[in-house]
Amino acid sequence: LMEIFVSLLHTARDMSVEMTNHSGEALARLIACPPPEEAREILWGMCRQCAAEIAENRVTSSRFIARSAEEYIQKNYADPKLTLDKLCGQLHVSPSYFSALFKRETQKTFLQRLTDVRMAHAMNLIAGTDKKTAQVAEAVGIADPSYFSYAFKRYYGVSPSQARRGKEAQP
């Protein structure tokens, strides 16, 4: 029983779960050499508690990573070299893990979110300044002005020049 108990505590520690709240009481009950069914229920209860806390830590961690990614995208959207790999390097997570996590948390892929941010900033620049389309493209991290115009029209349904003149633009 003690080996199982200690193994469970080691697993909890390795998974960054704090089990000290209930482990003292469980240890005292196990030292009293309860009948096998009671010992099993004590250990099973600890396992359920550990699993619940691991699940909660994962949810919290996922939200933290998604929030950190959102902040990074907002700060670095103008970098034409901003890629999924670069973002994942900053967050210290693998691209495949991040992609699944980010999609689950935001219902968007990294590229969709980056495009949303870039297009929102582009619309603000087009509607609020007299910058040329090429300058706006560069300001939002898109190096090719022709591609920017294509992407803008695809995103909003109007060209940058039409948006500047005040046509209705819908993302």
Disulfide bonds with the S-S distance in Angstrom:
none
